[in-house]
Amino acid sequence: MMTRRYPIGIQTFSNIVRENFLYVDKTDLVWQLAHVAKYIFMSRPRRFGKSLLTSTLESYFKGERELFEGLKIMPLEQEWTEYPVIHLDLSTAKGRDTAEELRQSLLFLLGDAQQEYGRDEQEETPGQCLTGIIKRAYEQTGRQVVVLVDEYDAPLLEVLHENETLAAKRKVMQEFYQPLKANERMIKFCFITGITKFSQLSIFSTINNLMNVTMQPRFSAICGITEEEVKSAFKDDIAQMAENYECTPEEMFQKIKLRYDGYHFAGVSADIYNPFSLLSAFAEGELKDYWFATGTPTFLIRQMQHFRTDITSMDVIEAPSESFDVPTEAMTTALPLLYQSGYLTIKGYDRESLTYTLSIPNQEVRIGFTKGLLPTYVGLDSGNVQVSFALKFWRTLKKDDIELAMQEMQTYMASIPYVEGFKQKLEEAATKEGFYEYTLYLIFSMLNVYVKTQVKCTGGRTDMVVWMPDTTYVFEMKVNGTAQEALEQIDSKSYALPYRQEGKKVVKVGVRFDAETRTPQEWVVARPV
């Protein structure tokens, strides 16, 4: 049997087809997208197939019928008209320090199209050059022009809070995009994609009819791989991986689902798997955090720091629909960017209140994200968070030995080094107890222990709740106080009351942390009578 070829890192549709790489057929949705409007914008997280989608549109509008033989688009398309296509990838314009460097980068980007359609020496700015290309392509071919812009926001993300630089670069980009509306009669189709949504007023100021299909249910599965596609297209891959992991195919599927599933890009959406991680896992035969191996974007960490994002609230966030439509430069929280970047996803939708419930998509994101946040939020080097501690802590809790579990935590936290800036992190925390909540939340989340902090209840907020198969542990932490006072607070404010209805034992734990040693120094346990 021929070994399957997985298109990891290959973003060109024609290469995938001609070189016999695996392709999950999305061409029916591509056809629908090409006919829904003239100007379209779509946002998706990085490595979710935006570039492949753009490339597929390019092949379609170039009339490359032979590439689509046997695919879902064939019964839908009858004409296969060839149009001139201008395909621009703005990821090549990243990392430019000044507006002038950005301008020169855009001029270079237009070079290939100018070689094909010519250039007028009077065209000096990126916008003038793009205008000239569109006009000459239209005149030379006698057909309207298709413009595809991939990663349109790449030149701006790195300077979100550098107001002067952002304003200067935005002015360059605005002039660059102006021809897309000014030459509307010569344009057949325009597709723009990226991670974020900058205001149409500031970037696409003249494209006032740009349709945003990002959260439309009919296009929710156009990027990524649905659960149905996983089960059908990767049945043999799952069986092979099951042999490696010495489990059944059904058990292997559940492991894959837990790791890479969970994305939803509309209120009504199929389950979407991360395509980059899924393909990488099948190619290597192992479940790893492939998406995070490419790095957590620095712009996202900066945004979370800028808005002082409460990372412990990310398990469940309720947000009105208008929260998603906030322009990037007008955000007052990091929530829109966390969703657009794929670190939060839709888990529920209430049609009556038009409210979405957001959460971290899956195990890969939770582990990788919290690992990247450890040094940023608590000054802890993630390399020193050892799985051995989690296993010991987990096993002792599973045996209902909370005293031994706390001893393990005390020993472990005394051994881990905090990176430079720890004292400042401690001082920056809203409360000293809050700092330890962050620390424990990040450690346990990274190790995939189900934990929540600052859990709302009628009496206030519980510091930390840890769920085990048979027992729920309710923690209250003190720095300036005693463990007994912490335990009494659990009782006086009825923190444990909501968990008695779960049918498990509820164990209450009061803990006193020592700010000097950074470890739990005293704890008191109350078990159900």
C-alpha positions in Angstrom: 0.0 0.0 0.0 1.3 3.4 -1.0 2.2 5.7 2.0 -0.1 8.6 2.3 1.3 12.1 1.7 0.1 14.7 4.1 0.3 18.3 2.9 1.9 19.8 6.0 3.1 23.2 5.3 1.9 23.0 1.6 -0.5 25.9 0.9 -0.8 25.7 -2.9 -3.8 23.8 -4.2 -2.3 22.9 -7.5 0.8 21.3 -5.8 -1.4 19.3 -3.5 -3.4 17.9 -6.4 -0.6 17.3 -8.9 1.8 15.8 -6.3 -0.9 13.5 -4.9 -1.0 14.9 -1.4 -4.1 14.2 0.7 -6.8 16.8 0.1 -10.0 17.0 2.2 -12.5 18.2 -0.4 -13.9 21.7 0.4 -14.5 22.7 -3.2 -18.3 22.9 -2.9 -17.9 25.5 -0.2 -15.3 27.3 -2.3 -17.8 27.5 -5.2 -20.4 28.9 -2.8 -18.0 31.5 -1.5 -17.0 32.6 -5.0 -20.7 33.4 -5.7 -22.0 34.8 -2.5 -20.7 38.4 -3.0 -18.1 40.4 -4.9 -16.1 41.7 -1.9 -15.6 39.2 0.9 -13.6 39.2 4.2 -12.9 36.0 6.3 -11.0 35.7 9.5 -9.5 32.4 10.7 -6.7 31.4 13.2 -3.2 30.8 11.9 -2.5 27.5 10.2 -6.1 26.7 9.7 -6.0 26.7 5.9 -6.6 30.3 4.9 -3.7 30.3 2.5 -4.9 27.0 0.9 -8.4 28.4 0.6 -7.0 31.5 -1.2 -4.9 29.3 -3.5 -7.9 27.1 -4.3 -9.9 30.2 -5.3 -6.9 31.2 -7.5 -7.0 27.9 -9.4 -10.8 28.1 -9.7 -10.8 31.6 -11.1 -7.9 30.8 -13.5 -10.2 28.2 -15.0 -7.8 25.3 -14.1 -10.6 22.7 -14.5 -8.3 19.7 -14.7 -7.3 20.2 -11.0 -10.8 19.8 -9.8 -11.7 16.6 -11.6 -13.6 14.3 -9.3 -14.2 17.0 -6.6 -17.4 18.3 -5.3 -17.3 21.5 -7.4 -17.6 19.7 -10.7 -21.5 19.4 -10.8 -21.7 23.1 -9.7 -19.4 24.8 -12.2 -20.2 24.7 -15.9 -18.3 27.5 -17.5 -14.7 27.5 -16.1 -14.0 31.0 -17.4 -10.3 32.1 -17.0 -9.9 35.4 -15.3 -6.7 37.4 -14.5 -5.8 36.8 -10.9 -3.7 39.1 -8.6 -2.7 37.0 -5.6 -1.0 38.9 -2.8 0.4 37.3 0.4 1.1 40.1 2.9 2.9 37.8 5.3 6.0 38.8 3.3 5.5 42.4 4.5 5.8 41.5 8.2 8.6 42.8 10.4 9.0 46.2 8.7 10.0 48.8 11.3 8.8 51.9 9.5 6.0 53.0 7.1 8.6 53.6 4.4 9.9 50.0 4.8 6.4 48.7 4.5 5.8 50.8 1.4 8.9 49.4 -0.2 7.9 45.9 0.8 4.5 46.3 -0.9 6.1 47.6 -4.1 8.3 44.5 -4.2 5.3 42.3 -3.6 3.6 43.7 -6.7 6.7 43.0 -8.8 5.5 39.6 -10.2 2.2 41.1 -11.4 4.0 44.0 -13.0 6.2 41.6 -14.9 3.1 39.9 -16.3 1.0 43.0 -17.0 3.6 45.8 -17.3 4.2 49.0 -15.3 3.9 52.7 -16.0 6.9 54.8 -14.7 4.5 57.4 -13.3 3.1 54.8 -10.8 5.1 55.4 -7.6 3.0 54.4 -4.6 1.7 50.9 -3.9 -1.9 52.0 -4.5 -0.9 53.6 -7.9 0.9 50.4 -8.9 -2.0 48.2 -7.9 -4.4 50.4 -9.9 -2.2 50.2 -12.9 -2.0 46.4 -12.7 -5.8 46.0 -12.4 -6.4 48.3 -15.4 -3.8 46.7 -17.6 -4.9 43.1 -16.7 -8.5 44.1 -17.5 -7.5 45.7 -20.8 -5.1 42.9 -22.0 -7.5 40.0 -21.2 -10.8 41.6 -21.8 -12.1 40.1 -18.5 -12.6 41.5 -15.0 -9.8 40.9 -12.5 -9.8 38.7 -9.4 -7.9 40.1 -6.4 -6.9 37.7 -3.5 -5.3 39.2 -0.4 -3.9 36.7 2.1 -2.9 37.7 5.7 -3.9 41.3 5.0 -3.3 42.2 8.7 0.3 40.8 9.0 2.1 44.2 8.7 0.0 45.7 11.5 -0.3 43.1 14.2 3.2 43.8 15.7 2.5 47.5 16.3 -1.0 47.4 17.7 -0.2 49.7 20.7 2.6 51.7 19.0 0.1 54.5 18.1 2.4 56.6 16.0 3.9 53.7 14.0 0.4 52.0 13.7 -1.1 55.2 12.3 1.7 55.7 9.7 1.5 52.1 8.6 -2.2 52.1 8.5 -2.0 55.1 6.1 0.2 53.2 3.8 -2.2 50.2 3.8 -5.2 52.4 3.3 -3.7 53.9 0.1 -2.7 50.4 -1.0 -6.3 49.0 -0.7 -8.0 52.1 -2.2 -8.0 50.7 -5.8 -10.1 47.7 -4.8 -13.1 50.0 -4.6 -12.1 52.7 -7.0 -11.8 50.1 -9.8 -15.0 48.2 -8.8 -16.2 47.9 -12.4 -13.0 46.0 -13.5 -13.1 43.6 -10.5 -14.9 40.3 -10.7 -14.2 39.1 -7.2 -12.1 40.2 -4.2 -11.3 38.0 -1.2 -9.4 39.2 1.8 -8.4 37.0 4.7 -6.4 37.4 7.9 -6.5 36.6 11.6 -8.0 39.9 13.0 -10.5 42.5 11.8 -9.3 46.0 11.5 -11.9 48.6 11.1 -13.2 49.1 7.6 -13.1 52.8 8.2 -9.4 52.8 8.9 -8.1 50.2 6.5 -10.7 49.4 3.8 -12.2 52.9 4.0 -13.6 52.8 0.5 -14.9 49.2 0.5 -18.1 49.9 2.3 -19.8 46.8 0.9 -17.2 44.2 2.2 -19.2 41.1 3.3 -17.7 39.5 6.5 -18.5 35.8 6.3 -16.3 34.9 9.3 -19.2 33.7 11.5 -21.7 32.6 8.9 -22.8 29.0 9.6 -22.7 28.0 5.9 -18.9 28.7 5.8 -18.0 27.5 9.3 -16.3 24.4 7.9 -14.5 25.9 4.9 -11.3 25.9 6.9 -10.3 23.1 9.2 -11.4 19.5 9.2 -14.9 18.4 10.5 -15.5 15.4 12.7 -17.3 13.7 9.9 -14.3 14.2 7.6 -12.0 12.9 10.3 -14.0 9.7 10.6 -14.3 9.1 6.8 -11.0 10.4 5.4 -8.8 9.3 8.2 -10.3 5.9 9.2 -7.2 4.0 8.3 -4.9 6.5 9.9 -6.8 6.3 13.2 -6.6 2.5 13.1 -2.8 2.6 12.5 -2.3 5.1 15.3 -4.4 2.9 17.6 -1.9 0.1 17.0 0.9 2.4 18.1 -1.0 3.4 21.2 -2.2 -0.2 21.9 -5.8 0.8 22.1 -9.0 0.3 20.0 -9.7 2.7 17.1 -12.7 4.1 19.1 -10.4 4.9 22.0 -7.9 6.4 19.7 -10.5 8.6 18.1 -11.5 9.9 21.5 -7.9 10.8 22.3 -7.6 12.7 19.0 -10.9 14.4 19.6 -9.8 15.5 23.1 -6.5 16.9 21.8 -7.5 18.6 18.5 -11.2 19.0 18.3 -13.5 21.7 19.7 -13.4 24.6 17.4 -16.7 26.3 16.3 -16.7 29.4 14.0 -20.4 30.2 14.2 -23.3 29.8 16.6 -24.3 26.8 14.6 -21.2 25.0 13.4 -19.8 21.5 12.9 -17.0 20.4 15.2 -13.8 21.5 13.6 -10.4 20.0 14.2 -7.1 21.9 13.9 -5.9 20.8 10.5 -2.2 21.4 11.0 -2.1 19.5 14.3 -4.3 16.6 13.0 -2.2 16.1 9.8 1.0 16.4 11.8 -0.2 13.8 14.3 -1.0 11.3 11.6 2.2 11.9 9.7 4.3 11.3 12.9 2.0 8.8 14.5 2.0 10.7 17.8 -0.2 13.1 19.7 1.8 16.2 20.4 1.1 19.9 20.6 2.1 20.7 17.0 0.2 24.0 16.7 2.1 25.5 19.6 5.5 24.2 18.4 5.2 27.1 15.9 5.0 29.6 18.7 2.4 31.7 20.6 2.1 35.0 18.7 3.8 37.8 20.6 1.1 40.3 19.6 -1.4 38.2 21.5 0.6 38.0 24.7 1.1 41.8 24.5 -2.6 42.4 24.1 -3.4 40.2 27.1 -0.8 42.1 29.2 -2.1 45.4 27.9 -5.7 44.7 28.9 -4.7 42.8 32.1 -6.6 39.7 31.0 -7.8 37.4 33.7 -6.6 34.1 32.4 -8.5 32.1 35.0 -11.8 33.3 33.4 -11.1 31.7 30.1 -12.8 28.4 30.9 -16.2 30.0 30.5 -16.9 33.5 29.0 -20.2 34.8 28.0 -20.1 37.5 25.3 -22.7 39.4 23.3 -22.5 39.1 19.5 -21.2 42.6 19.0 -18.1 41.7 21.0 -16.8 39.8 17.9 -17.2 42.7 15.6 -15.0 45.2 17.5 -12.2 46.5 15.2 -8.8 45.4 16.4 -7.6 48.9 17.1 -10.7 49.8 19.0 -10.7 46.8 21.4 -11.1 47.4 25.1 -10.4 43.7 26.0 -8.4 41.0 24.5 -11.5 38.8 24.0 -12.0 39.4 20.2 -8.4 38.8 19.5 -8.4 35.6 21.6 -11.3 34.3 19.6 -10.0 35.4 16.2 -6.6 33.8 17.0 -8.1 30.5 18.0 -7.3 30.5 21.7 -11.0 30.8 22.5 -13.9 29.3 20.5 -17.6 29.2 20.5 -19.1 26.5 22.8 -22.7 27.6 22.8 -25.1 30.2 21.5 -28.3 31.7 22.9 -30.5 33.0 20.0 -32.8 34.9 22.3 -30.1 37.0 24.0 -27.7 36.8 21.0 -25.0 35.7 23.5 -22.2 33.3 22.8 -20.4 31.1 25.4 -16.7 30.9 24.7 -14.1 28.5 26.1 -10.6 27.1 25.4 -11.1 24.7 22.4 -9.2 21.6 23.4 -6.4 20.0 25.3 -3.7 21.1 22.9 -4.6 24.8 23.3 -5.0 24.6 27.1 -1.6 23.0 27.6 0.2 25.0 25.0 -1.4 28.3 25.9 -0.9 28.0 29.6 2.7 26.9 29.0 3.4 30.1 27.1 1.7 32.2 29.7 3.6 30.9 32.7 6.6 33.3 32.5 4.4 36.2 31.4 1.9 36.0 34.3 3.7 34.4 37.2 7.4 34.5 36.3 7.6 30.7 36.3 9.8 28.9 33.7 7.5 26.3 32.1 10.4 24.0 31.7 10.4 23.5 35.4 6.8 22.3 35.6 7.3 18.6 35.8 4.7 15.9 34.9 5.9 13.8 37.8 4.5 16.3 40.3 1.1 16.3 38.6 1.0 12.5 38.6 1.9 12.4 42.3 -0.6 15.1 43.2 -3.3 13.4 41.0 -2.7 10.0 42.5 -2.8 11.2 46.1 -6.0 13.1 45.5 -7.5 10.1 43.8 -6.7 8.1 46.9 -8.4 10.9 48.9 -5.2 11.6 50.7 -5.3 15.4 50.7 -2.6 15.7 53.4 0.0 13.9 51.3 -1.1 15.8 48.2 -0.4 19.1 50.0 3.0 17.8 51.2 3.8 17.0 47.5 2.7 20.5 46.5 4.8 22.1 49.3 7.9 20.1 48.2 7.4 20.8 44.6 6.8 24.5 44.8 9.8 24.9 47.1 12.0 23.3 44.3 10.9 25.3 41.3 12.9 28.4 40.3 11.0 31.5 39.3 12.5 33.6 36.5 13.7 37.2 37.0 10.8 39.5 37.8 9.0 37.2 40.2 8.8 39.8 43.0 7.4 42.3 40.6 4.8 39.8 39.4 3.8 39.3 43.0 3.5 43.0 43.6 1.4 43.4 40.4 -1.2 40.8 41.4 -4.5 42.2 42.6 -4.0 40.2 45.8 -1.2 37.9 47.0 -3.8 35.1 47.1 -4.6 35.9 43.5 -1.0 35.4 42.5 -1.0 31.9 43.8 -4.4 31.2 42.2 -2.8 32.2 38.9 0.3 30.0 39.5 -1.7 26.9 40.5 -4.2 27.4 37.7 -1.5 27.6 35.1 0.4 24.6 36.4 -2.6 22.4 36.6 -4.1 23.6 33.3 -0.8 22.9 31.5 -0.9 19.4 33.0 -4.5 19.0 32.0 -5.9 18.7 35.6 -9.4 20.0 35.6 -9.2 23.1 37.9 -11.0 26.4 38.1 -10.2 29.5 40.1 -12.4 32.4 41.3 -15.5 30.3 40.8 -18.7 32.3 41.3 -21.3 31.2 43.8 -24.0 33.0 45.8 -21.6 33.7 48.7 -18.9 35.2 46.6 -16.0 33.6 44.7 -14.2 30.3 45.6 -10.4 30.6 45.2 -9.9 27.2 43.6 -11.9 24.0 42.8 -10.3 20.8 41.7 -12.5 18.0 40.3 -11.6 14.3 40.7 -13.6 11.3 39.6 -15.2 10.7 43.1 -14.4 13.9 45.0 -14.5 17.7 44.5 -12.0 19.7 46.4 -12.8 23.3 47.4 -9.7 25.4 48.3 -9.5 28.8 50.0 -6.0 30.4 50.2 -4.6 33.0 52.5 -1.3 34.8 52.6 -2.1 37.3 55.4 -4.2 35.0 57.5 -4.4 31.4 58.8 -5.5 28.2 57.2 -8.3 27.9 59.8 -9.6 31.3 58.8 -9.5 30.2 55.2 -11.6 27.1 56.1 -14.0 29.1 58.1 -14.5 31.4 55.1 -15.5 28.4 52.9 -18.2 27.6 55.5 -19.4 31.1 56.2 -19.8 31.9 52.5 -21.2 28.5 51.5 -18.5 28.0 48.8 -18.9 24.2 48.9 -22.7 24.2 48.7 -23.0 24.1 44.9 -20.9 21.0 44.6 -22.9 18.8 47.0 -25.5 18.3 44.2 -22.9 16.6 41.9 -23.2 13.4 43.8 -19.5 13.3 44.9 -17.8 13.8 48.2 -16.9 17.5 48.8 -13.7 18.1 50.7 -12.9 21.6 52.0 -9.3 22.8 52.3 -8.0 26.0 53.9 -4.4 26.8 52.9 -1.9 29.5 54.1 0.9 30.4 51.7 4.2 31.8 52.9 5.2 34.8 50.7 8.9 34.3 51.4 9.2 30.6 50.6 6.4 30.8 48.0 5.0 27.5 49.3 1.9 26.3 51.2 2.9 26.3 54.9 -0.2 25.3 56.7 -3.5 23.6 55.7 -6.6 22.4 57.4 -8.9 19.8 55.9 -12.7 19.3 56.5 -14.2 16.1 55.2 -17.9 15.4 54.9 -19.4 13.8 58.0 
